[in-house]
Amino acid sequence: MNTTYYKSLYVLDTDMLEAEATDHLVMCGTQNWEHYYDICPKDAYVDTLHDVILIEFKDKKTFQSFIATNETIDYSLEHVNPLVLVHG
């Protein structure tokens, strides 16, 4: 299991993205299809999530057990390994 901590993540609408923000997409979004970024474009209206951890699981069984017993922000199954975002 790999984890990445983010002090802040920003939920942005793809229509308001500036070119430099697209390189900062945090790939996690099956549950609600939000778009999460680790930077915020200047003057953008966004929702901000604080103290977030992105967890990458090595297998689906461990992932499924985790999401069944923990409150998640979002998760993704579109990658080689399942991902989940949680408050940390």
Backbone as a chain_set.jsonl record, in Angstrom:
{"seq": "MNTTYYKSLYVLDTDMLEAEATDHLVMCGTQNWEHYYDICPKDAYVDTLHDVILIEFKDKKTFQSFIATNETIDYSLEHVNPLVLVHG", "coords": {"N": [[0.852, -1.173, 0.0], [0.662, 2.138, -0.921], [0.958, 5.531, 0.135], [0.014, 8.956, -0.229], [0.244, 12.13, 1.059], [-1.74, 15.058, 1.177], [-1.814, 18.405, 1.944], [-3.73, 20.171, 1.105], [-6.359, 19.705, -1.236], [-7.925, 20.563, -4.279], [-11.132, 20.947, -5.628], [-12.054, 21.142, -8.8], [-13.855, 22.409, -11.601], [-13.621, 21.159, -14.833], [-14.008, 22.973, -16.911], [-13.044, 25.389, -16.014], [-10.354, 25.24, -15.839], [-6.96, 26.182, -15.944], [-4.164, 25.967, -18.13], [-1.791, 25.259, -16.722], [-2.745, 23.935, -14.475], [-3.684, 21.463, -15.277], [-1.614, 19.627, -15.275], [-1.485, 18.884, -12.672], [-3.376, 17.144, -11.793], [-4.935, 14.925, -9.563], [-5.304, 11.669, -9.768], [-8.084, 10.26, -9.101], [-11.257, 9.196, -8.999], [-13.895, 7.662, -9.23], [-16.224, 7.26, -7.785], [-17.674, 9.739, -7.518], [-16.886, 11.293, -9.636], [-15.489, 13.72, -9.409], [-12.996, 16.262, -9.949], [-9.807, 16.408, -8.846], [-7.185, 18.48, -7.713], [-3.793, 19.383, -6.958], [-2.987, 21.969, -6.932], [-4.263, 25.323, -7.066], [-5.814, 27.268, -9.464], [-5.266, 30.747, -9.973], [-7.64, 33.019, -8.697], [-9.791, 31.255, -8.95], [-12.938, 29.758, -8.232], [-13.372, 27.353, -5.94], [-13.947, 24.19, -4.294], [-12.368, 23.223, -1.333], [-10.429, 20.644, 0.001], [-9.059, 19.562, 3.006], [-6.147, 18.135, 4.528], [-5.767, 15.423, 3.286], [-5.452, 12.05, 2.239], [-4.128, 10.034, -0.267], [-4.498, 6.767, -1.083], [-2.975, 3.968, -2.422], [-3.773, 0.776, -3.312], [-2.546, -2.577, -3.372], [-4.047, -4.748, -4.124], [-7.415, -5.729, -5.028], [-9.018, -6.934, -3.072], [-8.07, -6.09, -0.517], [-8.516, -3.367, -0.86], [-11.369, -3.317, -1.166], [-12.154, -4.222, 1.351], [-11.193, -2.111, 2.886], [-12.724, 0.156, 1.97], [-15.214, -0.679, 2.762], [-15.174, -0.414, 5.472], [-14.357, 2.125, 6.163], [-14.737, 5.695, 6.017], [-14.857, 7.312, 2.991], [-13.624, 9.8, 0.679], [-13.519, 9.666, -2.065], [-13.027, 7.209, -4.668], [-11.135, 5.116, -6.958], [-11.186, 2.849, -9.635], [-10.061, 2.625, -12.078], [-7.39, 2.32, -12.606], [-4.19, 0.598, -12.603], [-3.787, -0.285, -9.978], [-6.183, -0.157, -7.316], [-7.399, 2.987, -6.023], [-7.903, 5.265, -3.284], [-9.327, 8.142, -1.739], [-9.057, 9.679, 1.371], [-9.865, 11.466, 4.408], [-7.189, 12.636, 6.357]], "CA": [[0.0, 0.0, 0.0], [1.385, 3.412, -0.981], [0.151, 6.674, 0.533], [0.493, 10.304, -0.52], [-0.482, 13.099, 1.877], [-1.94, 16.388, 0.618], [-2.31, 19.381, 2.916], [-4.969, 20.659, 0.487], [-6.726, 19.335, -2.598], [-8.937, 21.481, -4.787], [-12.104, 20.344, -6.528], [-12.228, 22.117, -9.869], [-14.604, 22.069, -12.805], [-12.664, 21.149, -15.947], [-14.222, 24.14, -17.767], [-12.345, 26.558, -15.506], [-8.941, 24.925, -15.658], [-5.909, 26.828, -16.711], [-3.256, 24.95, -18.664], [-0.826, 24.77, -15.74], [-3.408, 23.082, -13.486], [-3.943, 20.121, -15.791], [-0.498, 18.761, -14.898], [-1.559, 18.642, -11.231], [-4.544, 16.315, -11.516], [-4.763, 13.756, -8.704], [-6.164, 10.709, -10.452], [-8.947, 9.464, -8.233], [-12.59, 9.722, -9.173], [-14.931, 6.777, -9.744], [-17.442, 7.363, -6.996], [-18.473, 10.925, -7.817], [-16.304, 11.93, -10.822], [-14.921, 15.031, -9.152], [-11.639, 16.44, -10.442], [-9.002, 16.87, -7.719], [-5.9, 19.041, -8.11], [-2.999, 19.795, -5.811], [-2.806, 23.424, -6.988], [-5.5, 26.037, -7.373], [-5.586, 28.419, -10.346], [-5.54, 32.066, -9.395], [-8.998, 33.56, -8.814], [-10.782, 30.212, -9.249], [-13.823, 29.372, -7.147], [-13.22, 25.908, -5.794], [-14.087, 23.569, -2.986], [-11.053, 22.8, -0.864], [-10.367, 19.547, 0.965], [-7.836, 19.678, 3.785], [-5.596, 16.928, 5.145], [-6.267, 14.304, 2.496], [-4.476, 11.014, 1.918], [-4.404, 9.171, -1.403], [-3.96, 5.446, -0.791], [-2.953, 3.033, -3.541], [-3.791, -0.6, -2.816], [-1.904, -3.551, -4.26], [-5.036, -5.72, -4.596], [-8.809, -5.3, -4.862], [-9.595, -7.47, -1.837], [-7.715, -5.167, 0.559], [-9.236, -2.135, -1.174], [-12.792, -3.493, -0.861], [-12.262, -4.296, 2.806], [-10.964, -0.759, 3.395], [-13.86, 1.059, 1.718], [-16.388, -1.17, 3.495], [-15.063, -0.106, 6.905], [-13.848, 3.485, 6.347], [-15.407, 6.758, 5.283], [-13.989, 7.768, 1.908], [-14.015, 10.976, -0.11], [-13.703, 9.162, -3.418], [-12.145, 6.09, -4.99], [-10.981, 4.896, -8.384], [-10.847, 1.497, -10.064], [-9.628, 2.711, -13.467], [-5.94, 2.258, -12.669], [-3.633, -0.731, -12.366], [-4.115, -0.574, -8.578], [-7.27, 0.681, -6.813], [-7.02, 4.173, -5.255], [-8.948, 5.839, -2.454], [-9.032, 9.384, -1.04], [-9.662, 9.76, 2.704], [-9.334, 12.529, 5.269], [-6.105, 12.109, 7.184]], "C": [[0.9, 1.239, 0.0], [0.443, 4.531, -0.582], [0.833, 7.976, 0.154], [-0.38, 11.263, 0.266], [-0.558, 14.439, 1.143], [-2.474, 17.292, 1.714], [-3.644, 19.948, 2.425], [-5.121, 20.049, -0.899], [-7.882, 20.232, -2.999], [-9.832, 20.759, -5.782], [-12.449, 21.404, -7.56], [-13.092, 21.554, -10.985], [-13.626, 22.147, -13.978], [-12.831, 22.342, -16.872], [-13.431, 25.353, -17.295], [-10.853, 26.314, -15.306], [-8.042, 25.779, -16.533], [-4.918, 25.741, -17.103], [-2.308, 24.404, -17.602], [-1.46, 23.849, -14.698], [-3.583, 21.654, -13.98], [-2.826, 19.141, -15.47], [-0.547, 18.352, -13.43], [-2.796, 17.842, -10.831], [-4.158, 15.146, -10.612], [-5.78, 12.743, -9.193], [-6.925, 9.827, -9.461], [-10.359, 9.981, -8.389], [-13.596, 8.8, -9.809], [-16.263, 7.074, -9.077], [-18.28, 8.576, -7.387], [-17.931, 11.747, -8.985], [-15.896, 13.376, -10.612], [-13.513, 15.069, -9.746], [-10.829, 17.109, -9.337], [-7.637, 17.326, -8.214], [-5.134, 19.474, -6.867], [-2.528, 21.243, -5.901], [-4.15, 24.047, -7.337], [-5.18, 27.211, -8.297], [-5.995, 29.717, -9.662], [-6.974, 32.493, -9.699], [-10.055, 32.518, -9.175], [-11.649, 29.966, -8.016], [-13.804, 27.854, -7.068], [-13.653, 25.467, -4.407], [-12.705, 23.075, -2.603], [-11.21, 21.699, 0.165], [-9.036, 19.659, 1.691], [-7.454, 18.337, 4.386], [-6.163, 15.66, 4.513], [-5.131, 13.323, 2.214], [-4.993, 10.21, 0.727], [-3.717, 7.842, -1.118], [-4.083, 4.58, -2.041], [-2.824, 1.62, -2.971], [-3.166, -1.531, -3.843], [-2.897, -4.579, -4.811], [-6.451, -5.236, -4.267], [-9.434, -5.791, -3.56], [-9.311, -6.544, -0.657], [-8.44, -3.841, 0.38], [-10.704, -2.245, -0.777], [-13.035, -3.577, 0.633], [-12.116, -2.906, 3.421], [-12.184, 0.126, 3.186], [-15.134, 0.595, 2.416], [-16.365, -0.733, 4.954], [-14.566, 1.302, 7.193], [-14.664, 4.473, 5.529], [-14.439, 7.308, 4.244], [-14.52, 9.056, 1.297], [-14.374, 10.51, -1.509], [-12.791, 7.957, -3.606], [-12.116, 5.893, -6.493], [-10.545, 3.467, -8.652], [-10.293, 1.471, -11.486], [-8.124, 2.58, -13.653], [-5.463, 0.829, -12.431], [-3.957, -1.185, -10.946], [-5.243, 0.344, -8.124], [-6.727, 1.828, -5.946], [-8.196, 4.637, -4.416], [-8.429, 7.137, -1.84], [-9.773, 9.387, 0.287], [-9.116, 10.988, 3.416], [-8.289, 11.928, 6.178], [-5.874, 12.983, 8.342]], "O": [[1.796, 1.359, 0.835], [-0.741, 4.495, -0.917], [2.057, 8.094, 0.205], [-1.606, 11.222, 0.158], [0.427, 14.897, 0.563], [-3.482, 16.975, 2.346], [-4.564, 20.176, 3.211], [-4.148, 19.895, -1.638], [-8.711, 20.612, -2.171], [-9.353, 20.049, -6.667], [-13.056, 22.427, -7.244], [-13.054, 20.357, -11.27], [-12.878, 23.118, -14.09], [-11.88, 22.703, -17.565], [-13.169, 26.259, -18.086], [-10.173, 27.114, -14.663], [-8.336, 26.051, -17.697], [-4.855, 24.698, -16.452], [-2.043, 23.202, -17.581], [-0.75, 23.047, -14.091], [-3.626, 20.726, -13.173], [-3.069, 17.936, -15.4], [0.276, 17.549, -12.99], [-3.211, 17.861, -9.672], [-3.169, 14.458, -10.868], [-6.985, 12.945, -9.045], [-6.44, 8.775, -9.047], [-10.651, 11.096, -7.957], [-14.123, 9.137, -10.87], [-17.301, 7.13, -9.736], [-19.49, 8.445, -7.57], [-18.478, 12.807, -9.288], [-15.952, 14.176, -11.545], [-12.916, 14.025, -10.011], [-11.123, 18.236, -8.937], [-7.005, 16.654, -9.03], [-5.721, 19.875, -5.862], [-1.762, 21.701, -5.053], [-5.053, 23.378, -7.84], [-4.361, 28.061, -7.95], [-6.945, 29.761, -8.881], [-7.454, 32.342, -10.823], [-11.123, 32.884, -9.665], [-11.151, 29.965, -6.89], [-14.176, 27.164, -8.017], [-13.716, 26.265, -3.472], [-11.959, 22.571, -3.444], [-12.02, 21.803, 1.086], [-7.996, 19.833, 1.056], [-8.31, 17.513, 4.711], [-6.936, 14.928, 5.131], [-3.992, 13.726, 1.979], [-6.141, 9.766, 0.712], [-2.501, 7.791, -0.934], [-5.155, 4.475, -2.638], [-1.881, 1.316, -2.241], [-3.253, -1.288, -5.047], [-2.635, -5.21, -5.835], [-6.654, -4.441, -3.349], [-10.301, -5.116, -3.005], [-10.215, -6.243, 0.121], [-8.925, -3.257, 1.35], [-11.229, -1.349, -0.114], [-14.032, -3.049, 1.127], [-12.828, -2.562, 4.365], [-12.636, 0.782, 4.124], [-16.041, 1.397, 2.639], [-17.408, -0.683, 5.605], [-14.368, 1.65, 8.357], [-15.212, 4.129, 4.482], [-13.329, 7.721, 4.579], [-15.709, 9.36, 1.388], [-15.397, 10.905, -2.068], [-11.893, 7.716, -2.8], [-12.955, 6.428, -7.218], [-9.652, 2.94, -7.989], [-10.079, 0.393, -12.041], [-7.636, 2.721, -14.774], [-6.26, -0.046, -12.094], [-4.353, -2.33, -10.732], [-5.266, 1.514, -8.504], [-5.735, 1.669, -5.235], [-9.352, 4.429, -4.786], [-7.26, 7.237, -1.468], [-10.976, 9.13, 0.331], [-8.044, 11.49, 3.077], [-8.476, 10.835, 6.712], [-4.996, 12.705, 9.16]]}, "num_chains": 1, "name": "protein.A"}
